[in-house]
Amino acid sequence: ALRALAAELGVAVKIAVVTGDDVLPLVADLRRAEPPVRELQSGTPLPAKVVTANAYLGALPIKAALDAGAQIVVTGRCVDSAVTLGILMHEFGWSAGDFDRLAGGSLAGHIIECGCQATGGLHTDWRAVPDWPHIGYPIVECAADGSFSVTKPAGSGGLVAPQTVAEQMLYEIGDPERYLLPDVVCDFSRVRIEPAGEQRVRVHGARGHAPGASYKVSATYVDGFKTSAQLTIVGFEAVDKARRTGEAIVARVGELLAARGMAPFSATHIEVLGSESPYGPHAHPAAAQMREAVLRLSARHPEKAALELLAREVAPAGTSWAPGTTGAGGRASVSPLIRQYAFLLDKARVQPAVTLDGRTVALQGAAASAAHPGAAAPVAHPGAAAAVQSARTDEAPAAAAPAVEAAGATIEVPLLRLAWARSGDKGDTSNIGVIARRAEWWPLLREQLTEGRVAAWLAHLVEGPVTRYEVPGIHAFNFVCEQALGGGGMSSLRNDALGKGMGQLLLALPVRVPASWRDRLAASPEEISHV
């Protein structure tokens, strides 16, 4: 298609294609592998029928294509940051062993891989981000040593500041000291993000180590069907009416399924949007008295016909039960329930390939990074001994905030007033990056934002362990919450299947601070709304 378009425009352009990420043909052999293949999060074996299986390739094939003269590179599945790193490796002549530079280049790619999220998109202090309709996309200006500056087009909307870039750095990562990529294991724990002029920040300090001998593979398989339907309820007690409506639909269809000899639902999930349902026990009492609510009803079932029956039974609620029922928006559709299955695959089993205008491009250094048979021990960089270690503690969950070890009176405020936060997902795991608004507040947050307390605050959503990692370079923490998204992604029945709201939930956590800090804290939402 690109060649046809170029010919139509009369433009001569060299187009390269990277393939080799499709490992579906290997699945049959992998079923007999020893040790057996196991899913990365659940530990389950390969499903009976895999629909797709793609390895996340790295930057080396892209670099090879550019080195061969390509002007456009079309690639299959690769890690997002590899698109940027491949360009930088080509431009600066970085080798596969320049791990610190590769880590810096990977971080540059990570910062710009999600659209405007580094220029004020999704920023905690959203009111401070101007001109949303014309928000600018991020630009990284990279140096040969792996450091870079982040900015945006002149005259565009948005905001480039240390806090917007810091939020994006922590987005969808795990251990910041060991962020695993095909080309390098990145250590972002000591990265510094500093102002460098108007709408510009400088980022430096990423460290890198040798990558492991495996690619991550994302496979998918079908596990029945799913559907989601919505109804709007208006009037007094709208929240209670919406919940009762959802329960009635589930009960009625359950009886119809039994009468037809069909299996019960595999799972159902009722949410009342507008009632702060994601907050669980922390919802504001006033939310239960809202006079407009949206019922969201989701279900899974092995048979499509069962969910088609459910979809048909939603609209009759408009004439059968709660007054003020409206806004059905048409019959809900039923779709296959696609689950992700992630596993590791030896790089030696994957054969990346590059073609440029029909000819094969040689991949030097084994583009699979097989020259590095395992993740090497961390390089002893100067100052590394002083780094705060990322570790999980075994403390018991505690719902109450620890006492502040400071003389004088204290006050309780939401975490929002002391920190910025951003959350994301990896499968059924959600991570929440929390950045202290002031470096001097980091020790207090370190004391109060314990794994146990965060786990207790999110216990209505998170079924697995919560691990806290420390990021002292930007006075931040990264909380990794396992089994947090109801299966995550396409398989979850939740409205927030991607964990986008998890950071907002954590920002409501009460934190106790010295009363003398009152005038230095960020304004509360209530104060802002009355300005």
C-alpha positions in Angstrom: 0.0 0.0 0.0 2.8 2.4 0.8 4.6 1.6 -2.4 1.4 2.2 -4.4 0.8 5.5 -2.7 4.4 6.5 -3.3 4.1 5.6 -7.0 0.8 7.6 -7.2 2.5 10.6 -5.7 5.6 10.2 -7.9 7.9 9.8 -4.9 10.9 7.5 -4.8 11.1 6.0 -1.3 13.0 3.0 0.1 10.7 0.9 2.2 11.9 -1.9 4.6 9.8 -4.5 6.3 10.6 -6.3 9.5 9.1 -9.7 10.0 9.7 -12.7 12.2 7.6 -11.7 15.2 4.9 -14.2 14.3 5.7 -17.3 16.3 2.3 -19.1 15.9 4.0 -21.9 13.9 6.1 -22.7 16.9 3.1 -23.3 19.3 2.7 -27.0 18.5 6.3 -27.7 19.4 6.1 -25.5 22.5 3.4 -27.7 23.9 6.0 -30.4 24.2 8.7 -28.1 25.5 10.7 -28.9 28.7 10.4 -27.1 30.9 6.8 -26.5 29.9 5.6 -23.1 28.8 3.9 -21.2 31.6 1.9 -17.9 31.5 3.9 -15.1 33.1 1.3 -14.0 35.6 -0.9 -17.0 36.3 1.5 -19.9 35.6 -1.1 -21.7 33.6 -0.1 -24.0 30.6 -0.6 -23.1 27.0 -4.4 -23.0 26.1 -5.8 -25.7 23.8 -6.2 -23.3 20.9 -4.0 -20.3 20.3 -5.3 -17.7 17.9 -2.2 -15.4 17.6 1.3 -15.5 19.1 3.7 -12.6 18.5 7.1 -11.9 20.0 8.0 -8.4 21.1 11.1 -7.7 19.0 13.7 -5.1 19.8 15.4 -2.2 18.0 18.2 -4.1 16.2 16.1 -5.0 13.1 15.0 -1.4 12.7 18.6 -0.2 13.0 19.6 -2.7 10.4 16.9 -1.5 8.0 18.0 2.1 8.5 21.7 1.2 8.1 20.8 -0.4 4.8 19.3 2.8 3.5 15.6 2.4 4.3 13.6 5.7 4.6 10.4 4.0 5.9 10.4 0.9 8.1 7.3 -1.2 8.5 7.6 -3.5 11.5 5.5 -6.3 13.0 5.2 -6.6 16.8 8.0 -4.9 18.7 8.2 -3.1 22.0 7.0 0.5 21.7 10.2 2.1 22.6 12.2 0.1 20.0 10.8 2.4 17.2 12.7 5.3 18.8 15.7 3.3 20.0 16.3 1.8 16.5 16.6 5.3 15.0 19.0 6.4 17.7 21.2 3.4 17.3 21.4 4.1 13.6 22.0 7.8 14.0 24.7 7.6 16.7 26.2 4.3 15.8 25.4 2.7 19.1 26.3 -1.0 19.4 24.3 -3.7 21.1 26.6 -3.5 24.1 26.2 0.2 24.8 23.8 -0.5 27.6 23.7 2.8 29.3 23.0 4.6 26.0 20.4 1.9 25.0 18.6 2.5 28.3 18.6 6.3 27.7 17.3 5.8 24.2 14.6 3.3 25.4 13.5 5.8 28.0 13.2 8.5 25.3 11.0 6.1 23.3 9.0 5.3 26.4 8.3 9.0 27.1 6.9 9.6 23.6 5.2 6.3 22.9 1.8 7.2 24.2 0.8 10.3 22.3 0.4 13.4 24.5 0.8 11.7 27.8 4.2 13.5 28.3 2.8 16.9 27.4 0.0 17.1 29.9 -2.3 14.3 28.8 -3.7 12.5 31.8 -1.8 14.8 34.1 -2.9 14.8 37.8 -3.1 18.7 37.8 -5.3 18.7 34.7 -6.5 22.3 35.3 -2.9 23.5 34.8 -2.7 22.1 31.3 -3.8 24.8 28.8 -5.4 24.6 25.4 -6.5 20.9 25.3 -8.0 21.2 21.7 -4.5 22.0 20.4 -2.3 19.9 22.7 1.1 19.3 21.2 2.7 15.9 20.8 6.0 15.4 22.6 9.4 15.9 20.9 12.6 14.3 22.2 15.9 15.9 21.2 18.5 13.2 21.9 22.2 13.4 22.6 24.8 10.7 21.8 25.3 9.9 25.5 21.7 8.8 25.9 20.4 11.9 27.6 17.6 13.9 26.0 15.3 16.9 26.2 11.6 16.8 26.0 9.6 19.6 24.4 6.6 20.2 22.1 5.9 22.3 19.0 5.9 26.0 19.5 2.5 27.5 20.0 0.8 24.2 20.7 -1.3 23.4 23.8 -0.3 21.2 26.7 2.4 21.4 29.3 6.0 20.1 29.4 7.3 20.1 32.9 9.2 17.7 35.2 6.0 16.4 36.7 4.3 15.6 33.3 7.4 13.7 32.1 7.9 12.0 35.5 4.3 10.7 35.4 4.9 9.2 31.9 8.2 7.6 33.0 6.4 5.6 35.6 3.6 4.6 33.3 3.1 0.9 32.8 6.5 -0.2 34.2 7.3 -2.7 36.9 10.5 -2.7 38.9 12.2 0.6 37.8 15.6 -0.9 38.5 14.9 -3.8 36.1 12.7 -2.6 33.3 13.1 -5.6 30.9 13.3 -4.9 27.2 14.7 -7.1 24.3 17.8 -5.0 23.9 18.6 -3.9 27.4 17.5 -4.1 31.1 16.9 -0.5 32.1 17.5 1.0 35.5 15.4 4.2 35.8 15.7 4.5 39.5 18.3 7.3 39.4 17.0 9.2 36.4 16.8 12.9 36.9 14.2 15.1 35.2 15.1 18.8 35.4 13.6 22.1 34.0 15.6 23.3 30.9 13.7 26.3 29.8 10.1 27.2 28.8 8.2 24.0 27.9 11.4 21.9 28.1 12.9 19.5 30.5 16.2 17.5 30.4 16.2 13.8 31.2 19.4 12.0 32.1 20.8 9.2 34.3 19.3 6.0 32.9 21.5 3.0 33.3 21.5 -0.2 31.4 22.5 -3.9 31.8 22.7 -6.8 29.4 19.3 -8.2 28.3 18.1 -11.7 29.0 18.0 -14.6 26.5 14.2 -14.5 26.0 11.6 -12.6 24.2 8.2 -11.9 25.7 5.5 -13.4 23.6 1.9 -12.1 23.5 -0.5 -14.9 22.5 -4.3 -14.8 22.4 -7.0 -17.3 22.7 -10.9 -17.3 22.7 -12.6 -18.1 26.0 -16.3 -17.9 25.3 -18.1 -14.7 24.8 -18.8 -11.4 26.6 -21.2 -8.5 26.4 -21.8 -5.2 28.2 -25.1 -3.2 28.3 -26.0 0.2 29.7 -29.1 1.9 31.0 -29.5 5.4 32.4 -31.7 5.9 35.5 -32.9 9.4 36.4 -34.5 10.6 39.6 -34.5 10.1 43.3 -32.6 7.1 44.6 -31.2 6.6 41.1 -28.2 4.6 42.3 -30.3 2.0 44.2 -32.8 1.8 41.3 -29.9 1.1 38.9 -28.4 -1.6 41.0 -31.8 -3.3 41.6 -32.4 -3.2 37.8 -29.1 -4.9 37.1 -29.8 -7.6 39.7 -33.2 -8.2 38.3 -31.9 -8.6 34.7 -29.3 -11.1 35.8 -31.8 -13.1 37.9 -34.4 -13.1 35.1 -32.0 -14.2 32.4 -30.4 -16.8 34.8 -33.9 -18.4 35.1 -34.4 -18.3 31.3 -31.0 -20.0 30.8 -31.9 -22.8 33.3 -35.3 -23.3 31.6 -33.5 -23.8 28.3 -31.0 -26.3 29.7 -28.1 -23.8 29.3 -25.3 -23.3 31.7 -25.3 -20.3 34.1 -23.2 -17.2 33.4 -19.5 -17.7 33.8 -19.4 -14.3 35.5 -21.5 -11.2 35.8 -20.5 -7.7 36.9 -22.8 -4.8 37.8 -21.4 -1.3 38.1 -23.4 1.9 38.7 -21.5 4.7 37.0 -21.8 8.0 38.8 -21.9 6.4 42.3 -18.2 6.2 42.7 -18.4 2.4 42.3 -14.6 2.1 41.7 -13.9 3.6 45.1 -15.7 0.8 46.9 -15.8 1.4 50.7 -14.1 4.8 50.1 -16.9 6.3 48.0 -18.2 9.6 49.2 -21.6 9.0 51.0 -23.2 11.7 48.8 -22.5 9.7 45.7 -25.2 7.2 46.8 -27.7 10.0 46.6 -27.0 11.0 42.9 -30.2 11.7 40.9 -28.7 10.3 37.7 -26.9 7.0 37.3 -25.8 4.7 34.6 -26.2 1.0 35.1 -23.4 -1.0 33.4 -24.0 -4.7 33.3 -21.4 -7.1 31.8 -21.4 -10.9 31.6 -19.4 -13.8 30.3 -20.8 -17.2 29.0 -19.4 -20.1 26.9 -22.3 -19.7 24.4 -23.0 -16.7 22.3 -26.8 -17.4 22.3 -26.9 -17.0 26.1 -25.5 -13.5 25.9 -27.8 -12.6 23.0 -30.6 -13.5 25.3 -29.2 -11.2 28.0 -28.9 -8.4 25.4 -32.6 -8.8 24.5 -33.7 -8.6 28.1 -32.1 -5.2 28.8 -34.5 -2.9 26.9 -37.7 -4.2 28.6 -36.4 -2.7 31.8 -37.5 0.7 30.4 -41.1 -0.3 30.8 -41.0 -2.9 33.6 -39.2 -1.6 36.7 -37.6 1.6 37.9 -39.2 5.0 37.0 -36.8 7.3 35.1 -35.2 4.4 33.1 -34.0 5.7 29.7 -31.0 5.8 27.4 -30.6 2.1 26.4 -28.6 3.2 23.3 -29.5 0.2 21.3 -29.1 -3.5 21.9 -25.7 -4.6 23.3 -23.5 -6.6 21.0 -21.9 -9.9 21.8 -18.3 -10.5 21.0 -15.7 -13.3 21.5 -13.9 -13.0 24.8 -10.2 -12.8 23.9 -7.7 -13.5 26.6 -4.0 -12.7 26.5 -1.5 -15.3 27.3 2.0 -14.0 27.8 5.1 -16.2 28.1 8.9 -16.1 27.5 10.5 -17.7 24.5 14.2 -18.3 23.9 15.5 -15.7 21.4 17.3 -18.5 19.5 13.8 -19.8 18.5 12.9 -16.4 16.8 14.3 -15.4 13.5 13.8 -11.6 12.8 14.1 -10.7 9.1 14.5 -7.5 7.2 13.7 -7.0 3.5 14.4 -3.7 1.7 12.7 -3.3 -1.6 12.5 -7.0 -2.0 16.1 -7.9 -1.0 17.2 -9.4 2.3 19.2 -7.3 4.7 21.8 -9.1 6.9 21.3 -8.8 10.6 24.6 -8.5 12.4 25.1 -9.2 16.0 22.2 -11.7 16.0 19.3 -9.3 16.0 17.7 -11.5 18.6 20.4 -10.2 21.0 21.3 -13.9 21.5 24.9 -12.7 22.2 23.7 -12.1 25.7 22.6 -15.5 27.0 21.1 -14.2 30.2 20.4 -11.0 32.1 23.8 -10.0 33.3 24.5 -8.9 36.9 24.0 -5.2 37.4 27.0 -3.1 36.3 28.8 -1.4 39.2 28.2 2.2 38.2 29.6 4.9 40.5 27.2 5.7 43.3 25.1 2.6 42.8 25.9 1.4 46.3 23.9 4.3 47.7 20.8 3.5 45.7 17.6 2.7 47.6 16.9 -0.9 47.0 13.6 -2.0 45.4 12.2 -4.5 47.8 8.9 -5.9 49.0 8.2 -6.0 52.7 6.2 -8.5 54.6 4.2 -6.1 56.8 0.6 -6.8 57.6 -2.0 -4.6 56.0 -3.0 -1.6 58.1 -5.9 0.6 57.2 -5.0 3.5 59.6 -2.3 6.0 58.7 0.9 5.8 60.7 1.6 8.6 63.1 3.8 11.4 61.9 7.0 11.6 63.9 6.9 15.4 64.3 6.3 17.8 67.1 3.1 19.8 67.1 -0.4 19.4 65.6 -1.1 17.4 62.5 -3.8 17.4 59.9 -5.2 14.7 57.6 -5.2 15.4 53.8 -5.7 13.4 50.7 -2.5 12.1 49.0 -3.4 14.3 46.1 -2.2 17.4 48.0 1.3 15.9 48.3 1.8 13.9 45.1 1.1 13.4 41.5 0.1 9.9 40.2 -0.4 7.9 37.1 -1.6 4.3 36.6 -1.7 1.8 33.8 -1.8 -1.9 33.1 0.1 -5.0 32.1 -2.4 -7.8 31.7 -4.1 -8.3 35.1 -1.5 -6.2 36.8 -1.9 -2.4 37.4 1.0 -0.1 38.4 0.6 3.2 40.1 3.4 5.7 40.0 3.4 8.2 42.8 5.6 11.3 42.7 6.1 13.6 45.7 5.3 17.2 44.7 8.4 18.3 46.8 11.5 16.3 47.3 11.4 17.0 51.1 8.0 15.3 51.3 9.3 12.0 50.0 10.4 10.7 53.5 7.0 11.3 54.9 5.3 9.5 52.0 7.9 6.7 52.3 6.7 6.2 55.9 3.0 6.3 55.2 2.6 4.8 51.7 3.5 1.3 52.8 2.7 -1.8 50.8 0.3 -2.9 53.5 -1.6 0.4 53.6 -1.9 0.7 49.8 -3.0 -3.0 49.6 -5.7 -2.3 52.3 -6.9 0.8 50.5 -7.3 -1.0 47.2 -8.4 -4.4 48.7 -11.8 -4.2 47.0 -10.1 -4.3 43.6 -6.7 -5.9 44.1 -6.7 -9.7 44.9 -2.9 -10.2 44.6 0.2 -8.8 46.3 1.2 -5.1 46.2 4.9 -4.4 45.7 6.4 -1.0 46.3 9.5 0.1 44.4 11.4 3.3 45.1 12.5 5.8 42.5 14.7 8.2 44.5 15.9 10.1 41.4 12.5 11.7 41.0 11.4 11.2 44.7 8.8 8.7 43.6 7.4 5.2 44.2 6.0 2.6 41.9 3.3 0.3 43.3 2.7 -2.9 41.3 -0.6 -4.4 42.1 -1.2 -8.0 40.9 -4.6 -9.6 40.0 -6.0 -6.1 40.1 -8.1 -5.7 36.9 -10.5 -8.6 36.9 -8.4 -10.4 34.3 -7.3 -7.2 32.6 -7.7 -5.9 29.0 -10.1 -7.6 26.7 -11.1 -10.3 29.2 -12.1 -8.0 32.0 -15.8 -7.1 32.7 -14.9 -3.9 34.6 -15.5 -0.5 33.1 -11.9 0.3 34.0 -10.2 -2.7 32.5 -6.9 -0.9 32.0 -6.4 0.5 35.4 -6.5 4.1 34.3 -8.4 5.1 37.4 -6.3 3.3 40.0 -4.0 6.3 40.5 -7.0 8.5 41.1 -8.3 6.1 43.7 -4.9 6.1 45.5 -4.8 9.9 45.5 -7.8 9.9 47.8 -5.8 8.0 50.5 -5.7 10.1 53.7 -2.2 11.1 54.7 -1.3 12.8 58.0 1.1 15.8 57.8 2.3 18.5 60.2 -0.3 21.3 60.4 2.5 23.8 59.6 2.5 22.4 56.1 -1.0 23.6 55.4 0.0 26.6 53.3 2.5 24.6 51.2 0.2 21.8 50.2 -1.4 21.8 46.7 -5.0 23.0 46.8 -7.7 20.5 47.3 -10.2 19.9 44.5 -12.9 21.5 46.7 -10.8 24.7 47.0 -10.0 24.7 43.3 -13.7 24.3 42.3 -14.6 27.4 44.4 -11.9 29.7 42.9 
